[in-house]
Amino acid sequence: MSFRLKMLDLGLRVTEKRRLARSTDPIALRNGFERRAASVFRPVPGTRIVDARLPGGAGPMPVKWISTETSARSRVVLYFHGGAYFLGSAATHQALGSAIAALADVRVVLPDYRLTPEHPFPSAPEDALAAYTGLLEAGYEAGNIVLAGDSAGGGLALALLHMIGEEGLPHPAATVAFSPWCDMTLSGDSLVSNVRRDAILPAARLPEVVSRYLDGAEPTDPRASPLFGTFRGAGPVLIQASKAELLADDARRMGAKLTADGVDVELDLWPGCFHCWQMFHGKLPEADVALDRAAAFIRAHLG
């Protein structure tokens, strides 16, 4: 564990974790995260960010396209931001998207999918499926698309992978999930064993977040909990997570589920890191190494 990781872990415990534990206003949390992300996370120099639209479940959906001068125009990573389905945006994650674009030599598209409390389930997976079909209709070949996301966005990428199979659509080349939230039943052992070890997520607030997102829907619906999905025929999947985070067992069990369905899985579990540490690329050596691995995986499966 690097010195920077130790310091960031401590700082996040006394700021973000306390803030998430104490606030009961999802909109205030969302707005605060937007402000902090804008000041902390900066796009990689030389990347180009363009606002545009893709089809969404309720009409045209805002997206950010990110590329570099060397990005292959025909190859794209469809990236879903994290934020427990109530915060985060394409803007908060454009820096991470820019790092992926630069490291993997691809274009990255970040959808602003609909969030709770304004738009509960199944709005987010509807938007995800619409974005994927929109890319296909725009001429992108499925074999030149990689799905990706972090936290809730990682779960959404995996839920989309399930839906693609259910809809009979061509599968993407691969999927990358950072610390994915895969189980809305909240049955993972690490939700108990890592309560104190997790530097960001307050376990006591998760039932409230789930209730607000599902709005009465079944927590075992694979569009909400991809752990209960089917994935036969899907391309390779890379899952990165920390052994110290609440969602460690979501990652482990998701990897086992994918393997049982015949999917080639790389499960990359890190000791001592915090939830979605990849966000701190350029500031944290562990984040840089993790993103290098993810970029190599993307390049390998996009040919």
C-alpha positions as CSV (number, residue, x, y, z in Angstrom):
1,M,0.0,0.0,0.0
2,S,1.5,3.3,-1.1
3,F,1.8,6.3,1.2
4,R,-0.6,8.2,-1.0
5,L,-3.2,5.4,-0.7
6,K,-3.0,5.5,3.1
7,M,-3.5,9.3,3.2
8,L,-6.4,9.2,0.7
9,D,-8.0,6.3,2.6
10,L,-7.9,8.4,5.8
11,G,-9.1,11.5,4.1
12,L,-12.1,9.8,2.5
13,R,-13.1,8.2,5.8
14,V,-13.4,11.6,7.5
15,T,-15.0,13.4,4.6
16,E,-17.0,11.3,2.0
17,K,-18.0,8.4,4.3
18,R,-19.2,10.7,7.0
19,R,-21.0,12.9,4.4
20,L,-22.8,9.9,2.9
21,A,-23.6,8.5,6.3
22,R,-25.2,11.7,7.7
23,S,-27.0,13.3,4.7
24,T,-30.6,12.2,4.0
25,D,-30.9,14.5,0.9
26,P,-29.9,12.7,-2.3
27,I,-30.1,15.8,-4.4
28,A,-27.8,17.7,-2.0
29,L,-25.3,14.8,-2.1
30,R,-25.5,14.8,-5.9
31,N,-24.9,18.5,-6.3
32,G,-22.0,18.3,-3.8
33,F,-20.4,15.5,-5.6
34,E,-20.6,17.4,-8.9
35,R,-18.8,20.3,-7.4
36,R,-16.1,18.2,-5.7
37,A,-15.5,16.1,-8.8
38,A,-15.0,19.2,-11.0
39,S,-12.3,20.5,-8.7
40,V,-10.5,17.1,-8.0
41,F,-10.7,15.1,-11.2
42,R,-9.2,16.6,-14.3
43,P,-9.3,15.1,-17.8
44,V,-6.0,13.9,-19.3
45,P,-4.3,16.6,-21.3
46,G,-4.8,16.2,-25.0
47,T,-8.2,14.5,-24.8
48,R,-11.2,16.0,-26.6
49,I,-14.6,16.0,-24.9
50,V,-17.7,16.7,-27.0
51,D,-21.3,16.9,-25.7
52,A,-23.8,15.0,-27.9
53,R,-26.9,12.7,-27.6
54,L,-27.7,9.0,-27.9
55,P,-31.1,7.3,-27.8
56,G,-32.3,6.8,-24.3
57,G,-35.3,4.9,-22.8
58,A,-37.3,8.2,-22.7
59,G,-35.9,10.0,-25.7
60,P,-32.5,11.5,-26.6
61,M,-30.0,11.2,-23.8
62,P,-27.1,13.5,-23.1
63,V,-23.7,11.9,-23.5
64,K,-20.0,13.0,-23.6
65,W,-17.8,11.6,-26.3
66,I,-14.1,11.5,-25.3
67,S,-11.2,10.8,-27.7
68,T,-7.6,11.6,-28.4
69,E,-5.8,12.2,-31.7
70,T,-4.9,8.5,-31.9
71,S,-8.3,7.1,-30.8
72,A,-9.6,4.5,-33.2
73,R,-12.9,6.0,-34.4
74,S,-14.5,2.6,-35.0
75,R,-13.8,1.3,-31.4
76,V,-15.7,2.6,-28.5
77,V,-16.1,2.0,-24.7
78,L,-19.6,2.5,-23.5
79,Y,-19.0,3.7,-19.9
80,F,-21.6,4.0,-17.2
81,H,-20.7,6.2,-14.3
82,G,-21.1,5.1,-10.7
83,G,-23.0,6.9,-7.9
84,A,-25.6,4.4,-6.4
85,Y,-28.1,5.4,-9.1
86,F,-28.7,8.8,-7.5
87,L,-25.5,10.8,-8.1
88,G,-22.7,11.0,-10.5
89,S,-22.8,12.0,-14.2
90,A,-20.9,12.0,-17.4
91,A,-19.2,15.2,-16.1
92,T,-18.1,13.7,-12.8
93,H,-16.5,10.8,-14.7
94,Q,-15.1,12.5,-17.8
95,A,-11.6,12.5,-16.3
96,L,-11.7,8.7,-15.8
97,G,-13.2,8.4,-19.3
98,S,-10.3,10.5,-20.7
99,A,-7.7,8.2,-19.0
100,I,-9.3,5.1,-20.6
101,A,-9.5,6.8,-24.0
102,A,-5.8,7.8,-23.8
103,L,-4.5,4.4,-22.4
104,A,-6.6,2.2,-24.7
105,D,-6.6,4.3,-27.8
106,V,-10.4,4.2,-28.1
107,R,-13.3,6.6,-28.1
108,V,-15.3,6.6,-24.8
109,V,-18.9,7.6,-24.6
110,L,-20.4,8.4,-21.2
111,P,-24.2,8.5,-21.0
112,D,-26.1,10.7,-18.5
113,Y,-28.6,7.9,-17.8
114,R,-31.6,8.8,-15.6
115,L,-31.2,8.8,-11.8
116,T,-33.3,8.4,-8.7
117,P,-35.2,9.8,-7.0
118,E,-36.7,11.4,-10.1
119,H,-36.4,8.3,-12.2
120,P,-36.4,5.0,-10.3
121,F,-35.8,1.5,-11.7
122,P,-36.0,0.4,-14.5
123,S,-35.1,3.8,-16.0
124,A,-31.3,3.3,-15.8
125,P,-31.2,-0.1,-17.5
126,E,-33.7,1.1,-20.1
127,D,-31.3,4.0,-20.9
128,A,-28.3,1.6,-21.0
129,L,-30.0,-0.7,-23.5
130,A,-31.1,2.2,-25.6
131,A,-27.5,3.6,-25.7
132,Y,-26.1,0.2,-26.8
133,T,-28.7,-0.3,-29.6
134,G,-28.1,3.4,-30.5
135,L,-24.4,2.6,-31.1
136,L,-25.3,-0.4,-33.2
137,E,-27.7,1.6,-35.3
138,A,-25.1,4.3,-35.7
139,G,-22.9,1.7,-37.4
140,Y,-20.6,0.5,-34.6
141,E,-20.0,-3.2,-34.8
142,A,-20.7,-5.1,-31.6
143,G,-17.2,-6.6,-31.8
144,N,-15.8,-3.1,-31.6
145,I,-17.7,-2.1,-28.4
146,V,-16.6,-2.7,-24.8
147,L,-19.0,-2.1,-21.9
148,A,-17.6,-0.6,-18.8
149,G,-18.6,1.1,-15.5
150,D,-17.8,1.6,-11.9
151,S,-19.9,0.8,-8.8
152,A,-23.5,1.1,-9.8
153,G,-22.3,1.8,-13.3
154,G,-20.3,-1.4,-13.2
155,G,-23.5,-3.3,-12.2
156,L,-25.4,-1.5,-14.9
157,A,-22.8,-2.6,-17.5
158,L,-23.2,-6.2,-16.4
159,A,-27.0,-5.8,-16.3
160,L,-26.8,-4.5,-19.9
161,L,-24.7,-7.6,-20.8
162,H,-27.6,-9.8,-19.5
163,M,-30.2,-7.7,-21.4
164,I,-28.2,-8.0,-24.6
165,G,-28.4,-11.8,-24.4
166,E,-32.1,-11.7,-23.5
167,E,-32.9,-9.4,-26.4
168,G,-30.9,-11.5,-28.9
169,L,-28.6,-8.6,-29.7
170,P,-25.0,-9.2,-30.8
171,H,-22.6,-9.3,-27.8
172,P,-20.0,-6.7,-27.2
173,A,-16.3,-7.6,-27.4
174,A,-15.8,-7.5,-23.7
175,T,-16.9,-5.9,-20.4
176,V,-14.9,-4.1,-17.7
177,A,-16.4,-3.5,-14.2
178,F,-14.8,-1.6,-11.4
179,S,-16.1,-2.4,-7.9
180,P,-19.5,-3.4,-9.4
181,W,-22.7,-3.4,-7.4
182,C,-24.3,-6.6,-8.5
183,D,-26.8,-7.7,-5.8
184,M,-29.7,-5.5,-4.6
185,T,-30.6,-8.2,-2.0
186,L,-27.6,-7.0,0.0
187,S,-26.6,-10.6,0.8
188,G,-22.8,-10.4,0.4
189,D,-20.8,-11.4,3.5
190,S,-18.5,-8.4,2.9
191,L,-21.4,-6.0,3.6
192,V,-20.8,-7.1,7.2
193,S,-17.2,-8.1,7.4
194,N,-15.9,-4.9,5.7
195,V,-18.1,-2.4,7.4
196,R,-15.1,-0.7,9.1
197,R,-12.6,-1.5,6.4
198,D,-14.5,0.3,3.6
199,A,-13.3,3.9,3.5
200,I,-16.2,5.3,1.5
201,L,-19.5,3.4,1.7
202,P,-21.6,3.5,4.9
203,A,-23.3,0.1,5.0
204,A,-26.2,1.3,7.1
205,R,-27.4,3.6,4.3
206,L,-27.6,0.9,1.6
207,P,-31.1,-0.5,2.3
208,E,-32.5,3.1,1.9
209,V,-30.6,3.5,-1.4
210,V,-31.9,0.2,-2.7
211,S,-35.5,1.0,-1.7
212,R,-35.4,4.4,-3.4
213,Y,-33.9,2.9,-6.6
214,L,-36.1,-0.2,-6.9
215,D,-39.3,1.6,-6.0
216,G,-41.1,-1.7,-5.2
217,A,-39.5,-3.8,-7.9
218,E,-38.0,-7.2,-7.1
219,P,-34.3,-7.0,-5.9
220,T,-33.6,-10.2,-7.8
221,D,-34.6,-8.7,-11.2
222,P,-31.4,-9.2,-13.2
223,R,-31.7,-5.7,-14.7
224,A,-31.1,-4.4,-11.1
225,S,-29.0,-7.3,-9.8
226,P,-26.9,-8.9,-12.6
227,L,-25.8,-11.5,-10.1
228,F,-29.1,-13.2,-11.0
229,G,-28.7,-12.8,-14.7
230,T,-27.7,-15.2,-17.5
231,F,-24.6,-14.6,-19.6
232,R,-24.1,-17.5,-21.9
233,G,-22.4,-16.4,-25.1
234,A,-21.0,-13.2,-23.6
235,G,-17.5,-12.0,-24.3
236,P,-14.7,-11.8,-21.7
237,V,-15.2,-9.8,-18.5
238,L,-12.6,-8.0,-16.3
239,I,-13.7,-7.3,-12.7
240,Q,-11.5,-5.1,-10.5
241,A,-12.4,-4.6,-6.8
242,S,-10.8,-4.1,-3.4
243,K,-10.7,-6.9,-0.9
244,A,-11.4,-4.2,1.8
245,E,-14.6,-2.7,0.3
246,L,-18.3,-3.5,1.1
247,L,-18.8,-4.8,-2.5
248,A,-15.9,-7.3,-2.5
249,D,-18.3,-10.2,-2.3
250,D,-20.4,-8.8,-5.1
251,A,-17.3,-9.0,-7.3
252,R,-16.4,-12.5,-6.2
253,R,-19.9,-13.9,-6.6
254,M,-20.3,-12.1,-9.9
255,G,-17.1,-13.6,-11.2
256,A,-18.3,-17.1,-10.1
257,K,-21.6,-16.6,-11.8
258,L,-20.0,-15.5,-15.1
259,T,-17.6,-18.4,-14.9
260,A,-20.5,-20.8,-14.3
261,D,-22.2,-19.4,-17.5
262,G,-19.1,-20.2,-19.5
263,V,-17.7,-16.6,-19.6
264,D,-14.0,-16.0,-19.6
265,V,-13.4,-13.9,-16.4
266,E,-10.5,-12.0,-15.0
267,L,-11.1,-11.3,-11.3
268,D,-8.6,-8.7,-10.1
269,L,-8.9,-8.2,-6.3
270,W,-6.7,-5.7,-4.7
271,P,-5.7,-5.5,-1.0
272,G,-6.0,-2.3,0.9
273,C,-7.6,-0.1,-1.8
274,F,-10.9,1.8,-1.4
275,H,-14.0,1.6,-3.5
276,C,-13.4,2.7,-7.1
277,W,-9.8,3.8,-6.5
278,Q,-9.4,4.0,-10.2
279,M,-11.0,7.4,-10.1
280,F,-7.7,8.8,-8.7
281,H,-5.6,8.0,-11.8
282,G,-2.6,10.3,-12.0
283,K,-2.7,10.8,-8.3
284,L,-2.5,7.3,-6.9
285,P,0.0,4.6,-8.1
286,E,-2.5,1.8,-7.5
287,A,-5.0,3.6,-9.7
288,D,-2.5,4.0,-12.5
289,V,-1.6,0.3,-12.4
290,A,-5.2,-0.8,-12.3
291,L,-6.1,1.4,-15.3
292,D,-3.1,0.2,-17.2
293,R,-4.4,-3.4,-16.7
294,A,-7.9,-2.4,-17.7
295,A,-6.6,-0.6,-20.8
296,A,-4.5,-3.6,-21.8
297,F,-7.6,-5.9,-21.4
298,I,-9.6,-3.5,-23.6
299,R,-6.9,-3.3,-26.3
300,A,-6.5,-7.1,-26.3
301,H,-10.2,-7.8,-26.9
302,L,-10.8,-5.0,-29.4
303,G,-8.0,-6.5,-31.5
